[in-house]
Amino acid sequence: MESLAQLEALCERLYNSQDSAERAHAENTLKCFSVNTDYISQCQYILDNASTPYSLMLASSSLLKQVTDHSLSLQLRLDIRNYLINYLATRGPLPHFVNASLILLLCRVTKFGWFDDDKFREVVKEATDFLSQASSNHYEIGLKILNQLVSEMNQPNTGLSSTHHRRVACSFRDQSLFQIFQISLTSLGQLKNDGRLQELALSLSLKCLSFDFVGTSIDESSEEFGTIQVLITYSSNIPTSWRSVLEDPSTLQIFFDYYAITTSPCSKEALECLVRLASVRRSLFTNDAARSKFLAHLMTGTKEILQTGQGLADHDNYHEYCRLLGRFRVNYQLSELVNVEGYSDWIQLVAEFTLKSLQSWQWASSSVYYLLGLWSRLVTSVPYLKGEAPSLLDEFVPKITEGFITSRFNSVQAGFADDDDPLDNVELLQDQLDCFPYLCRFQYQTSSLYIITTMEPILQAYTEIALRQSADNSELAVIEAKLSWIVHIIAAILKIKQSTGCSVESQEVLDAELSARVLQLINVTDSGIHSQRYGELSKQRLDRAILTFFQHFRKSYVGDQAVHSSKLYARLSELLGLGDHLLLLNVIVSKIATNLKCYTESEEVINHTLSLFLELASGYMTGKLLLKLDAVKFIVANHTRDRFPFLEEYRSSRSRTTFYYTIGWLIFMEDSPVRFKSSMEPLLQVFIRLESTPDSMFRTDVVKYALIGLMRDLRGIAMATNSRRTYGLLFDWLYPAHMPLLLKGISHWTDTPEVTTPLLKFTAEFVLNKAQRLTFDSSSPNGILLFREVSKLIVAYGTRILSLPNVADIYGYKYKGIWICLTILSRALAGNYVNFGVFELYGDRALSDVLDIALKMTLSIPLADILAFRKLTRAYFAFLEVLFSSHIVFIFNLDTNTFMHIVGSLESGLKGLDTNISSQCASAVDNLAAFYFNNITMGEPPTSPAVINLARHIADCPNLFPEILKTLFEILLFEDCGNQWSLSRPMLSLAIISEQIFSDLKAQILASQPVDQHQRLALCFDKLMADVTRSLDSKNRDKFTQNLTVFRHEFRVK
């Protein structure tokens, strides 16, 4: 008893103590209960005898961990299950958190043992027994068990493979889920007064309707969100049991009733259930009449809510109700809606509700997009509407269009906090505006006239302000925000070309009318007083809106995809004198040049401007057109800090790469070495200045920022070289004259990642053989010379970085530079432009030195850290794949401990979740096993040092190959692997090294399976090696891969 009291005191400290050291001590002392299976009986003793809730919580959570993490015997799990049911039934009221933990434990035991014994599948019956008891406490426990059971079955667990989880979930779905849904409906019918039980019953209904019926996770953003489709083996794919209940009017009605009689969160859950029911697929109904009846019921119920307004003052209810309305068009055709009795009242109420929502923009901003989605889908269906029944959309859609624009203006007038303005996130804003253009184009003549008449007085005021000497900033900010909204709306309209109400020609004329207003605005934005306001947020938002307009206008009317005989240009010519692509491109480029000259502080505007510039330059036709413009010729010839001050700003230094990538595209579009050299003149001056700086002055800030900028600029240019010709121009310009500066930079600034990262990233781009651009003449030594420079660079960086002490941010300080070095080396080794045999032949240590330093850098990082940082992980395993593919002898010549560490890391990579990394590791293991098979298993007695070393390593670690083969089989059989083909390659290589390895593994796997399955599984293994010979030719490999596919399928069938 004394020890129980001590334990209770420890539990109290574990859960309640404010002292972290005290909590840690308690946790460490009590850990044995959750990790040692011998303590399971002690947990039961605690549950029976402890008096404090924290002790009960410890026992319950410890048992949960034991059940999840350990393979307990079947009898023990059955005992735990039976004990829990009895405990919950007979123990008096417990604290909520203890009850929840015990019920979770019961459901976890049930799920993990679902196929092991019929008793586990009787849990629904046990829960029903709780519901039949007289006390509300038992009823509550019964509902909680069912709620937790459905949740548990619907979500994967760490201790269960995803395949096994799906099998259990599907079996539960087919055997128990419908019964639980009926129990929830029955409970809802009986519990009209008990609020707590009502909430549990509603939650249970919602969990049943939200179950992952088809075996894939539900994506709430998709059109098919929540679509109920029950797949079972004994009927087509719709069980009649669900159909009868869903067609029963009382099912829908009970959720409408609960919405009416409860408040949030119950009312919200009732609406969520209705959202899911509104998503039922057509094929679930007996016939069209039953479906129409269901739709009519939905419309009547939603109409009554709109008429009374009940519950809509609550924000959660309001949001969920908007989602419910949004489901109508997703699941029902307009032709079905208009034929329902009462459609005209319903659509009128929905229109009034939408207008009211738009006016309540502060409150309903996140909900209104479901409503706009409904209206946009309705208007796009109008051309397909047949029959006499009127849709009434002509009457309501223009009002909604005007209401939306008015609501945006009201939001501007009221003002947002600076960090909360929707105009700041252009991408999100465009997503939100995706639906609205369809409403505008429905009656395009009317809506475009409204937009123009709304915009013109604001544009007039903005033009007049430009002529003043000074202006009220707050007044100007409001005008600019209104203009930003209109420009974004026009951009969104231009993004889509679909129109239901007018011909293509008249649509293009209206596009021209709207575009002309934006182009008039552009003439004003950078003139007069506006040219002094580049630091103002409202001005930046307006310029970003203009850039978005240009992006959408370009896609529709300029360049590669544009229609040349467009009516738009004829109208623009009349209005503004812009009669063709080239004139309009000139306007766009002029705005790009202005932004790049005038914005120094706003990264967002600079990045957006450069993004547009790159889009134009990289388009084949637009790129050619750009070269005809004087503004572009000027930019290409004068890309200096004097002309474009943003290049001076360190905070914009990342943007320099994009800027020079674009400049590179334009330079290389013309096949002119002279043009290339003249365009590179500004960069040449920076090189000359840095090269002439003495070593004693090389650690100054001036040099630092010049070097960072130069490396970012060069990386942009290198990214633009996509052919042998263009790469050759850059290579000849850099080598040999300027390569020493890179080595000097890395040597002097090793301890400053701000400098080394851009320098190494440029090198990584420079050595990448994309599009076979690094193809030198057969008589050229350039490939070898380039590799020697790379070797010097990596050796210089590696030797210095390894000697530096670690700091708190070790990733930024060391690991980042190391993974970029590994990437450089991987690209250089795999680029296929160097004959590496030359180095050993002529006694050149460039290759061996760089491999040595790369290995030292990787060994300096704990494997846990390599696996923890995603980019480092990718670089490390890509490097190992190249090493094992082309330089495997280097691996064999390492000492045994290092060899084991590297091969062990491959096994860790195989177990990872990233299929690319898993495939790289599989390839490396295959190369290793194939080398062993060809040179040792089947070869002559080893004579070469590499083969002798490999034989020694494997002799010292005889379990190496069997362990890897076991890992591969476990992944293939018990996990969902998306790269089966890649994994099959090393499996064959390892399996045929030694028949003993394979037969031992087979015995191990069979021993881990139930005895009654042994005969069937042994037969599966026999079939796996049928017609597979002991060789690694491609035909034999393919045969093994085919057999493996069949083997995996048959093995996993129970």
PARO-771099 format. One line per 10 residues: number of its first residue (from 0); for each residue z, y, x of C-alpha. Coordinates in steps of 0.05 Angstrom, whole numbers. Layout:
BEGIN
NUM) Z:Y:X; ...
! end
This chain:
BEGIN
0) 0:0:0; 17:45:58; -54:34:87; -85:51:19; -46:116:17; -71:132:87; -142:117:65; -135:162:4; -111:218:50; -171:208:96
10) -219:209:36; -187:273:12; -200:304:80; -271:276:83; -292:308:17; -247:370:14; -227:393:83; -252:461:106; -243:441:179; -308:410:206
20) -272:373:262; -224:342:212; -282:322:167; -320:291:226; -258:251:246; -249:225:175; -323:208:170; -321:170:236; -259:132:216; -287:112:147
30) -357:96:172; -341:21:177; -340:15:101; -414:32:97; -442:-2:159; -402:-68:164; -415:-120:110; -346:-150:122; -316:-89:87; -351:-101:20
40) -290:-138:-8; -246:-79:16; -290:-31:-24; -276:-74:-86; -202:-71:-71; -205:5:-67; -242:9:-134; -188:-34:-166; -127:-2:-136; -140:69:-112
50) -116:127:-154; -155:186:-126; -227:199:-145; -247:211:-73; -226:141:-53; -267:113:-111; -325:156:-88; -320:129:-17; -320:57:-42; -380:69:-88
60) -422:107:-37; -406:56:18; -429:-1:-27; -492:37:-43; -508:44:31; -493:-29:43; -539:-51:-14; -595:-4:10; -592:-17:84; -572:-91:90
70) -601:-156:64; -541:-181:26; -540:-252:-2; -564:-262:-74; -496:-286:-98; -461:-226:-68; -509:-178:-102; -500:-214:-169; -425:-210:-160; -430:-134:-146
80) -473:-126:-208; -427:-164:-254; -366:-129:-225; -396:-60:-237; -415:-74:-310; -345:-100:-324; -313:-42:-286; -352:11:-324; -336:-23:-390; -261:-32:-379
90) -239:24:-334; -218:88:-370; -254:154:-364; -273:170:-292; -293:237:-260; -366:252:-271; -386:245:-198; -352:177:-191; -386:152:-254; -454:176:-230
100) -444:142:-162; -424:75:-194; -483:77:-242; -531:93:-185; -503:33:-147; -513:-12:-208; -586:11:-215; -600:4:-141; -573:-68:-141; -615:-82:-203
110) -679:-54:-172; -671:-89:-105; -657:-155:-139; -707:-149:-196; -749:-209:-175; -692:-249:-145; -656:-270:-208; -666:-263:-283; -596:-234:-290; -618:-169:-257
120) -670:-159:-311; -618:-162:-366; -592:-93:-349; -624:-61:-411; -587:-110:-455; -522:-94:-419; -534:-20:-429; -548:-31:-503; -481:-66:-509; -448:-2:-485
130) -486:36:-539; -460:-11:-593; -387:3:-575; -346:49:-620; -325:100:-568; -369:159:-547; -348:146:-475; -382:78:-476; -443:108:-511; -447:160:-456
140) -443:108:-401; -499:67:-435; -545:127:-438; -528:146:-366; -545:75:-342; -613:77:-377; -627:147:-350; -610:128:-279; -648:62:-285; -713:96:-306
150) -705:147:-249; -689:93:-198; -750:51:-218; -795:111:-215; -780:134:-144; -789:98:-77; -728:79:-36; -719:78:39; -696:6:40; -756:-19:0
160) -829:-21:22; -875:21:-22; -913:-42:-42; -850:-77:-66; -828:-14:-102; -894:-11:-140; -888:-85:-160; -817:-74:-186; -837:-10:-222; -897:-43:-255
170) -855:-103:-278; -801:-56:-305; -855:-14:-340; -884:-76:-374; -818:-110:-393; -767:-55:-407; -794:16:-409; -820:16:-480; -754:-14:-505; -716:41:-470
180) -761:94:-500; -747:66:-570; -672:66:-555; -678:140:-536; -714:156:-601; -662:117:-642; -606:153:-606; -639:221:-620; -642:202:-693; -568:186:-695
190) -539:241:-651; -550:305:-689; -479:332:-674; -457:310:-604; -486:360:-554; -471:320:-490; -501:256:-518; -561:293:-546; -576:319:-477; -573:249:-447
200) -617:220:-501; -669:276:-493; -667:267:-418; -680:193:-427; -740:205:-472; -768:254:-421; -758:206:-363; -794:151:-402; -853:197:-419; -855:222:-346
210) -856:152:-316; -909:139:-264; -949:93:-310; -1011:83:-268; -977:74:-200; -994:141:-170; -951:203:-165; -961:254:-220; -990:319:-195; -966:373:-242
220) -1021:421:-219; -1077:374:-238; -1116:374:-303; -1092:303:-316; -1019:319:-306; -974:273:-344; -1030:237:-379; -998:175:-409; -1038:113:-395; -1000:48:-394
230) -1034:-6:-354; -1011:-77:-368; -1042:-144:-353; -1043:-174:-423; -1086:-122:-459; -1143:-75:-441; -1100:-18:-416; -1064:8:-477; -1004:-31:-505; -1003:-30:-580
240) -927:-23:-580; -932:47:-550; -990:64:-595; -952:51:-660; -893:94:-639; -936:151:-613; -978:152:-676; -915:153:-719; -906:225:-743; -831:220:-736
250) -838:214:-660; -869:283:-652; -826:311:-707; -760:291:-675; -776:333:-613; -796:393:-656; -731:383:-694; -690:381:-631; -724:443:-605; -702:477:-670
260) -630:454:-671; -612:459:-597; -609:512:-543; -632:509:-471; -631:463:-431; -638:413:-489; -691:454:-525; -731:460:-459; -729:384:-450; -753:375:-522
270) -813:420:-505; -825:381:-440; -829:317:-482; -879:351:-527; -920:373:-466; -926:301:-445; -941:276:-515; -995:330:-521; -1026:299:-458; -1038:230:-489
280) -1108:205:-477; -1158:195:-532; -1162:120:-521; -1088:110:-539; -1102:124:-612; -1127:73:-663; -1185:118:-684; -1207:190:-688; -1172:200:-754; -1104:182:-723
290) -1118:228:-665; -1137:286:-712; -1073:274:-751; -1033:277:-686; -1069:342:-665; -1056:373:-734; -982:356:-727; -980:388:-658; -1014:451:-683; -968:456:-743
300) -907:448:-701; -929:500:-649; -950:547:-705; -881:544:-737; -849:561:-670; -895:622:-665; -881:643:-736; -806:641:-728; -803:659:-653; -744:612:-649
310) -719:598:-578; -774:638:-545; -725:691:-522; -700:640:-471; -743:643:-408; -744:568:-395; -765:553:-467; -817:608:-464; -848:580:-399; -849:509:-425
320) -879:532:-492; -936:566:-454; -948:500:-417; -951:464:-484; -1004:512:-509; -1042:504:-444; -1047:428:-457; -1088:438:-520; -1153:455:-487; -1143:405:-430
330) -1137:346:-479; -1175:370:-540; -1245:397:-550; -1256:465:-583; -1297:428:-636; -1234:386:-653; -1188:447:-656; -1232:488:-703; -1237:430:-753; -1161:425:-761
340) -1135:456:-824; -1098:520:-808; -1137:532:-743; -1151:605:-761; -1077:620:-770; -1059:582:-707; -1110:617:-662; -1090:685:-690; -1016:670:-675; -1034:645:-605
350) -1075:709:-593; -1017:753:-616; -969:712:-573; -1015:720:-512; -1020:796:-522; -945:801:-529; -937:759:-465; -984:805:-428; -944:865:-450; -880:830:-426
360) -910:823:-356; -843:831:-320; -814:773:-358; -873:727:-370; -915:736:-307; -909:663:-285; -922:636:-355; -981:678:-376; -1031:640:-333; -1023:578:-376
370) -1045:621:-435; -1103:651:-397; -1123:580:-377; -1124:560:-450; -1168:619:-469; -1215:610:-410; -1226:537:-428; -1237:555:-501; -1291:607:-485; -1328:560:-436
380) -1333:509:-493; -1367:556:-542; -1439:537:-522; -1423:465:-540; -1392:481:-607; -1430:451:-666; -1420:457:-740; -1403:515:-786; -1329:524:-772; -1318:591:-737
390) -1280:593:-671; -1257:665:-683; -1258:676:-607; -1304:736:-613; -1248:773:-649; -1191:757:-602; -1219:749:-531; -1238:822:-520; -1168:843:-540; -1138:794:-491
400) -1185:819:-436; -1163:891:-448; -1090:869:-455; -1092:836:-386; -1119:898:-351; -1070:943:-388; -1013:897:-368; -1033:902:-294; -1033:978:-300; -965:978:-334
410) -938:935:-277; -965:986:-227; -935:1044:-265; -867:1010:-268; -871:993:-194; -852:931:-155; -805:923:-96; -848:926:-33; -837:852:-18; -852:830:-89
420) -920:861:-104; -971:808:-126; -1025:849:-92; -996:830:-24; -1016:757:-29; -1092:759:-37; -1101:683:-38; -1048:673:-92; -1075:733:-130; -1145:703:-132
430) -1116:637:-157; -1082:675:-213; -1147:711:-229; -1188:646:-231; -1184:641:-307; -1194:714:-325; -1268:723:-306; -1288:671:-359; -1257:715:-412; -1294:776:-384
440) -1361:740:-382; -1352:714:-453; -1371:782:-480; -1393:812:-415; -1426:874:-444; -1362:894:-478; -1313:876:-423; -1355:907:-367; -1361:972:-407; -1285:972:-416
450) -1274:960:-341; -1323:1016:-323; -1293:1066:-372; -1223:1048:-347; -1242:1054:-274; -1284:1118:-275; -1229:1169:-290; -1184:1136:-237; -1241:1137:-187; -1254:1210:-205
460) -1181:1228:-192; -1182:1189:-126; -1245:1226:-105; -1215:1294:-121; -1151:1278:-83; -1193:1263:-21; -1214:1336:-19; -1143:1363:-21; -1103:1384:40; -1042:1344:18
470) -1024:1296:-38; -964:1266:-73; -955:1198:-40; -924:1164:-100; -980:1189:-147; -1032:1166:-97; -998:1098:-89; -1003:1086:-164; -1077:1105:-165; -1092:1060:-106
480) -1054:1002:-138; -1094:1010:-203; -1159:1012:-164; -1136:950:-125; -1127:912:-190; -1195:932:-217; -1229:914:-151; -1195:846:-151; -1216:834:-223; -1289:854:-207
490) -1287:808:-146; -1262:751:-189; -1318:763:-240; -1370:761:-185; -1341:697:-158; -1367:659:-219; -1438:662:-245; -1427:626:-311; -1438:668:-373; -1439:647:-446
500) -1458:711:-481; -1519:739:-444; -1580:720:-403; -1579:714:-327; -1619:778:-319; -1574:821:-362; -1513:789:-329; -1540:810:-260; -1551:881:-285; -1478:883:-309
510) -1456:854:-242; -1493:912:-209; -1459:963:-254; -1390:938:-235; -1408:930:-162; -1435:1000:-159; -1367:1028:-179; -1334:990:-122; -1387:1013:-73; -1376:1085:-97
520) -1302:1075:-84; -1317:1052:-13; -1351:1118:2; -1286:1153:-16; -1232:1108:14; -1244:1130:86; -1258:1204:73; -1215:1266:70; -1140:1257:62; -1149:1182:52
530) -1171:1175:125; -1100:1194:146; -1065:1140:104; -1079:1074:140; -1005:1063:150; -990:1064:75; -982:997:41; -1019:1018:-22; -1080:1038:20; -1077:972:57
540) -1075:934:-9; -1136:972:-34; -1175:957:30; -1157:883:24; -1182:883:-48; -1248:914:-23; -1254:859:30; -1243:806:-24; -1297:839:-65; -1345:836:-6
550) -1329:762:6; -1347:743:-66; -1406:791:-70; -1435:762:-6; -1431:690:-32; -1467:708:-96; -1518:761:-73; -1525:764:3; -1554:715:52; -1562:640:52
560) -1545:624:-20; -1569:689:-52; -1626:697:-100; -1676:745:-69; -1711:768:-132; -1645:790:-162; -1643:842:-217; -1579:865:-185; -1614:899:-127; -1663:934:-174
570) -1604:965:-211; -1565:981:-148; -1627:1015:-121; -1628:1060:-183; -1554:1075:-180; -1540:1080:-105; -1606:1070:-68; -1585:1001:-42; -1648:961:-55; -1639:899:-12
580) -1593:853:28; -1599:892:92; -1577:958:63; -1518:925:30; -1499:888:93; -1499:955:128; -1447:980:78; -1404:918:90; -1410:923:166; -1394:997:165
590) -1330:982:126; -1313:926:176; -1324:973:235; -1282:1028:201; -1224:979:189; -1226:953:260; -1226:1025:287; -1174:1054:241; -1123:999:230; -1077:986:288
600) -1013:966:254; -1033:922:194; -1045:850:217; -1063:830:146; -1121:879:140; -1145:865:211; -1144:789:199; -1178:795:131; -1231:841:161; -1245:794:218
610) -1248:735:170; -1303:770:131; -1339:790:195; -1338:717:219; -1364:692:152; -1423:739:158; -1437:723:232; -1433:648:223; -1481:645:164; -1550:629:190
620) -1587:681:150; -1533:734:148; -1523:726:223; -1597:740:235; -1594:800:188; -1532:828:223; -1569:832:289; -1618:881:258; -1562:931:243; -1545:987:292
630) -1471:982:274; -1469:909:297; -1508:924:361; -1456:978:375; -1397:930:364; -1428:876:408; -1440:926:465; -1375:965:459; -1318:917:443; -1267:957:483
640) -1197:980:468; -1221:1053:465; -1268:1036:407; -1223:986:372; -1150:1005:382; -1124:941:349; -1142:905:414; -1088:947:448; -1034:922:400; -997:861:425
650) -979:841:354; -1053:835:338; -1069:795:401; -1080:731:361; -1134:767:321; -1172:779:386; -1194:706:389; -1226:712:320; -1258:779:339; -1289:750:402
660) -1308:686:366; -1350:729:320; -1377:771:378; -1396:705:412; -1433:681:350; -1474:744:350; -1486:744:426; -1510:672:427; -1555:680:366; -1605:711:413
670) -1630:670:472; -1620:725:523; -1580:718:588; -1589:793:599; -1557:808:531; -1501:759:546; -1484:793:613; -1486:863:585; -1442:842:526; -1391:811:574
680) -1386:875:616; -1320:898:584; -1288:831:600; -1317:832:670; -1282:899:683; -1215:867:663; -1228:809:710; -1244:856:768; -1181:897:754; -1136:836:752
690) -1169:802:812; -1158:865:854; -1084:868:835; -1041:846:895; -992:789:887; -933:837:892; -957:875:830; -978:814:790; -912:806:752; -917:873:715
700) -924:883:640; -992:916:649; -1019:853:682; -983:808:632; -1014:839:570; -1083:846:603; -1081:772:622; -1059:751:552; -1114:792:520; -1167:767:568
710) -1150:694:555; -1151:703:480; -1218:739:485; -1248:685:529; -1224:630:483; -1261:664:425; -1325:668:466; -1317:595:488; -1308:573:415; -1375:605:399
720) -1413:564:451; -1442:507:410; -1500:485:454; -1515:466:525; -1552:532:535; -1497:578:510; -1442:539:546; -1483:542:610; -1485:619:605; -1409:623:600
730) -1397:570:654; -1442:604:704; -1410:671:688; -1340:643:700; -1350:593:756; -1338:599:814; -1325:674:816; -1269:681:765; -1234:613:762; -1184:631:817
740) -1154:683:771; -1134:628:721; -1098:591:777; -1064:655:800; -1043:671:729; -1013:603:716; -977:602:783; -945:671:775; -928:666:701; -907:593:692
750) -839:614:663; -871:659:610; -902:620:552; -932:684:523; -980:682:583; -988:608:596; -1001:587:524; -1065:630:514; -1088:612:585; -1079:537:573
760) -1110:542:503; -1171:576:532; -1177:520:584; -1170:467:528; -1228:499:492; -1269:507:556; -1265:433:574; -1279:407:502; -1347:373:499; -1363:390:427
770) -1435:382:404; -1450:355:475; -1449:425:502; -1421:402:569; -1485:366:591; -1505:385:661; -1568:365:699; -1566:299:735; -1567:335:802; -1512:384:781
780) -1440:374:807; -1414:422:754; -1377:369:714; -1339:346:776; -1326:418:798; -1299:436:729; -1252:376:730; -1226:396:799; -1209:466:772; -1174:434:712
790) -1135:389:759; -1112:447:802; -1090:485:740; -1050:428:709; -1018:408:776; -998:481:789; -968:488:719; -935:419:718; -901:423:786; -872:491:769
800) -851:477:697; -815:413:716; -773:450:767; -749:502:716; -683:490:679; -684:475:604; -669:530:554; -647:531:481; -718:536:454; -744:479:496
810) -806:469:452; -831:540:461; -810:543:534; -834:475:560; -860:426:509; -915:470:481; -946:481:549; -940:407:565; -975:384:502; -1032:434:514
820) -1038:406:585; -1042:336:557; -1096:359:508; -1135:391:565; -1131:328:606; -1149:282:547; -1211:325:532; -1232:327:605; -1222:251:614; -1259:234:549
830) -1313:287:554; -1363:241:587; -1387:294:637; -1350:269:699; -1361:206:740; -1289:193:760; -1307:140:811; -1330:196:856; -1259:220:869; -1233:155:898
840) -1298:142:935; -1294:208:973; -1218:210:980; -1210:268:932; -1140:269:901; -1158:313:841; -1156:255:792; -1095:219:819; -1055:283:827; -1068:307:756
850) -1052:238:727; -987:236:767; -964:304:744; -984:290:672; -943:226:674; -883:263:703; -888:316:648; -889:262:593; -831:224:625; -790:288:628
860) -790:291:552; -745:241:514; -786:196:467; -745:222:408; -769:293:423; -841:270:431; -837:239:362; -800:298:332; -853:352:347; -918:339:310
870) -966:373:358; -932:342:418; -936:273:385; -1011:280:373; -1026:304:444; -983:250:475; -1015:191:438; -1085:219:446; -1072:222:521; -1047:150:522
880) -1108:127:484; -1154:158:536; -1112:129:593; -1113:59:566; -1187:64:550; -1214:93:615; -1159:94:667; -1118:32:651; -1111:13:725; -1068:76:734
890) -1019:47:682; -1016:-21:717; -998:11:783; -934:42:755; -866:10:764; -845:-39:711; -794:7:677; -845:63:669; -898:13:645; -849:-14:593
900) -830:56:570; -902:75:558; -921:11:522; -856:15:483; -876:85:460; -941:56:434; -901:10:390; -863:70:363; -929:104:348; -954:42:311
910) -893:47:265; -904:121:250; -932:148:185; -992:183:215; -1051:135:210; -1091:172:264; -1035:163:314; -1024:91:291; -1099:78:303; -1097:110:372
920) -1037:66:391; -1073:4:364; -1134:21:406; -1090:29:469; -1054:-37:455; -1121:-71:444; -1147:-47:511; -1084:-72:545; -1085:-140:511; -1160:-149:521
930) -1153:-133:595; -1097:-185:601; -1137:-237:562; -1202:-227:601; -1171:-221:671; -1109:-266:668; -1112:-313:608; -1185:-331:618; -1198:-303:687; -1193:-331:757
940) -1126:-328:793; -1112:-253:802; -1134:-221:866; -1141:-147:852; -1077:-105:858; -1083:-80:786; -1087:-150:756; -1029:-174:801; -987:-114:778; -1002:-128:705
950) -984:-201:712; -918:-181:745; -901:-131:690; -913:-182:635; -875:-236:673; -815:-188:678; -820:-172:604; -843:-236:570; -824:-209:500; -870:-149:505
960) -933:-178:472; -896:-221:420; -855:-160:397; -917:-116:389; -954:-171:351; -893:-180:306; -892:-104:293; -967:-105:275; -958:-163:227; -898:-130:194
970) -937:-65:184; -996:-103:155; -957:-148:109; -899:-105:85; -925:-33:88; -983:5:57; -1028:16:117; -1091:56:110; -1120:34:177; -1122:-42:171
980) -1188:-46:210; -1157:-10:270; -1094:-53:269; -1135:-117:265; -1166:-105:334; -1103:-112:377; -1076:-167:331; -1132:-214:352; -1127:-195:425; -1052:-209:425
990) -1057:-272:382; -1106:-307:429; -1070:-289:494; -1024:-348:481; -1023:-398:425; -948:-403:434; -938:-329:418; -976:-337:353; -942:-401:331; -873:-372:346
1000) -888:-310:305; -915:-352:248; -849:-391:247; -808:-327:248; -846:-296:189; -841:-360:149; -766:-365:162; -757:-295:133; -790:-316:67; -761:-357:9
1010) -764:-432:22; -806:-447:-40; -860:-401:-11; -865:-434:58; -921:-483:41; -965:-430:9; -954:-380:66; -966:-433:120; -1034:-445:87; -1047:-370:90
1020) -1035:-371:165; -1082:-430:173; -1137:-394:136; -1126:-332:180; -1151:-368:242; -1205:-408:206; -1272:-402:244; -1240:-354:294; -1253:-375:366; -1215:-356:429
1030) -1259:-297:450; -1263:-222:440; -1337:-214:425; -1353:-168:367; -1375:-224:320; -1309:-261:329; -1269:-196:320; -1306:-182:254; -1292:-252:229; -1217:-243:244
1040) -1216:-176:209; -1248:-208:147; -1198:-265:148; -1141:-216:157; -1160:-177:94; -1158:-242:53; -1094:-264:89; -1059:-198:72; -1078:-202:-1; -1058:-274:-10
1050) -993:-267:29; -970:-208:-13; -983:-242:-80; -919:-272:-106
! end
